[in-house]
Amino acid sequence: MFNNSILKFILVLSYSSWVSVSLGQTNFLTEQRKFSRVQKAYNEKNALINEELQMRKISRDKLNIIIVAFKKEKVLEIYAKENSDPFYSLLTEYPICASSGQPGPKRMSGDGQVPEGFYHINRFNPSSSFYLSLGLNYPNDSDLRKSNATDPGSDIFIHGSCVTIGCLPMTDNFIKEIYLYAAYARQAGQRKIPVYVFPFKMNDENMQKHVMQNMENTLLNFWRNLKSGYDLFFSGKKKLNIRVDREGHYLFL
């Protein structure tokens, strides 16, 4: 017989799993709007988002997005297109309102680092402790292969409440918009929304400056690998086709 504590744990776990697995719902947006914070975001931001998309001649029913974040500049950008279009264009950008850690990737639990690399959204949490949150698939294959830690960490989110230890925090006002853009893209059929997280805007000038400031070879080699993806995305504004080799290096196909 289950005692009350075990039963409570099972109920909480089931609820959390439903929230995460709800990515598979047939009418994703309808299910999400059953949660009060998502409905509030919809009431406040739907007209604004529709106006932004209409200005760029993008149908909400065909929305496809990529999220790009820059840690040093504390900026999060959303690039958008319709499903059938080949190229993305910058839709909007938001300030990242807090930060933690130092330049460089996350490699272990508790290091306070914000990850750097190529990820995708793997869960929507409409009842987050940080208002609304979008989970990243950290650690990805590269992180796991490059980390020497027993526990590389987990639970990295784009979220509200403007506080962080290793995440990408936004104000509650802005996370409403970001969450809805992601929900609309998911509703339109985008099952994996890419999230590219860079240490800084990796143009040649910034790379030279940061190479001078950070002479540790492992970090510089990692950044040069990220820059290959950075250059490829910003030269063509197309989704990156990525694999990871045995050493954890990103390969761009």
N, C-alpha and C positions, 0 to 999 in steps of 0.2 A: 504494500500500500504506500502511495506517495504521501509524504508529509507536505504541509503547506508551502514550505520553502522551495522544495523541489518542483511542486506544481507551478508556483509563481515563476520560477526560472524557465520552465518549459513554455509558459505563456509568453513571457518576454522574448524568449528566443524565437518562437513562432512568429510573433509580430515583427521582430527585426528582420527575419528571413523574408516575410511577405513584402516588407518595404523594399528590400534589396532585389528580390526575385521579380518584383512587379515590372521590371524591364520587359518581361515577356507578355504582359497583358495585351489583349487584342486592341482595346481602346485605351491606350495608355493615359492620354490626357484626361479622359473622363474619370478614370480611377484616381489619378493624382488630385483632381479637383474635389474629391471627397474629403481631403484634408484641409483644415481651416486656413492654414498659412498659404497653401497653394491657391485656394480660392480667393483669398485676400490679395495675393499677388496678381492673380488674373483680373480681379476687379479694378485694381489700381494701374496695371501696366499693359493690359492687352491692347488698348487703343494706341498707346505710344509705340509698342512693338509693331503693330500692324502698319502704322504710319511710316516707321523706319524701313520696313520691308517694301512697302509700296513705292517709296521714293527710289528704291533700287530695283524695282520691277521684279521682286522675288515673291512668289506665292508662298504663304505660310504652309500650305498643304504640300509643298515640294521643297521645304527648307532643309538644307544640309549645311552644317557648320564645322569649323575648326576653331579651337580655343588656343591662343598663344599667350604665354606669360613670360615676363622678364623680371627676374628677381631684383636686380640692382635698381632699375628704373621704377619698380613697383607699379607695373602696368599690366593689365590683362586685356587682350584684344580678342574680338570675335570676328572671324572671317566667314563669309556666307556665299552660297550660290543655290541655284535650284538643282535638284537631283541629277538632271540630265546635262547640266552645263559642265564643261571641262575645268573651268577656272574659278577660283574664289576671289573675292575682293573684300577689303576691310569694311565691316559693317559698323562697328562701334568699339569703344574702348572704355575701360574703367580703372580707377586707381585701386591698387592693392593697399589696404589701409594699415597693415602692420606686417612685421617681418621678424624672423628669428634666425639664429645661426650665422654662418659665415659663407663666403663664396665657396662653391664646390657642392658635390652631390651628397645625398643622404646615403649612409652606409650602415647604420646600426640604430637599433631602438634607443631612444633617449638622447641622441646626439643633438637634437634641436634643429637639425638641418631641414631645409626645404629641398625636395628632390630636384634633380636636373635630368632631363631626358625626354623620351617620347612615350606618351601614355594614352589611355582612353578612359572615358567615364564608364565605370562598371556598376554604379548604383546611384539611385536617387533616394534621398532621405527627406521626406516632407515633414518629419517630426523631429528634426535634429535638435540636439542640445545647443546648437549654434544657429538657430532659426531654420534655415534651409541649407542643405548641403549636397554636393555632388562628389561622389567618391572616385578617386583615381586608382588604377590597377597597380599601385606601388605595393610591393616590389615587383617590377617586371623582370623579364629574363636577363636583361643586362645587369640590373641591380643585384640579382641573386648570384650571378656569376662573378661579379666584381667585389662583392662584399665578403669579408673574411669573418664576419660576426655570426655567432650562433643565431641571433635574432636581428635581422635587418630592419625590423620595425614594420608598421602597417598603418592603416586608417589615416590616409592622407586625403584631404578634402579641399575643395573650393567651397567655402561656407560663409555664413553671416556672423554677426556679433562682434566683428572687428577685433578678435583676439586670436593668437596662434602660438603653437609650438610645433613648427614644421609644416604647417598648411598654407593655403593661399586665402587669407581672410578678406572679406568685403564688408561694407556696411550692409545692414539689413535692407536698406532701400535698393542698393545695387544688386544684391543677391537675388532679389525678386525678379529682376529683369534677366539675369544670367540663367537662373533656374528655368524660367519660362522659355527662353530661347532654346535651351537644351531639351526641355519637354516637348516643344513644338517640333524640333528636329527629330526626336525619337518617335513622335506620333506620325511624322511624315515618312518613317521607315528607316531612319539612320540608326542602326543598332549599335554601332561603335562610334562615339564622338571623339575624335582625336584631341589630345591636350599636349601641346609641345611646351615644355618648360625650359627656358634658357637662363643662364646665369646673368646675362646682360645682352644688350643688342649687339650681336656678334659681327658687326662690320669690321673691316680691316683696321680702322683706326682704334676702335675699342679693343680688338684682339691684341694689337701691339702694346697698348697701355697695360692691359692686364697680364700679358706675358712678362712685362718688366716688373710688375708688382708680385707675381706669383711664379717663382722659379722652380717649384716642385714638379718634377718631370711627369709623375703619374697624373696629376691634375691637368697639366698643360696638354698631355696627350689625349686625355678625356675631352677637354674642351675643343681640341682640334677635330675630334670625331663628331662632336655636337655641331661644330661650325659647318661641317660638310652637309648635314641635314638642314641647317639654317640657310645656307646659300642655295641649296636646291629648292627649298620651299619658297623663299622670297624671290628667286629668279623666275619661277614659273607659276607660283600661287596654285599648285596642285597638291592633292593629298600625297604624302610620302608613302612609298611602299617599302617597308622596313623588315629586315631580319636581324638576328643577333648571332654572332659567331661564338665559338667555344670559349673565347676569352671575355665575352661580354661586349665586344665592340659592335656598334650599330653598322649595319650594311644597308645601303640605300640602292634599291634595285630599279 
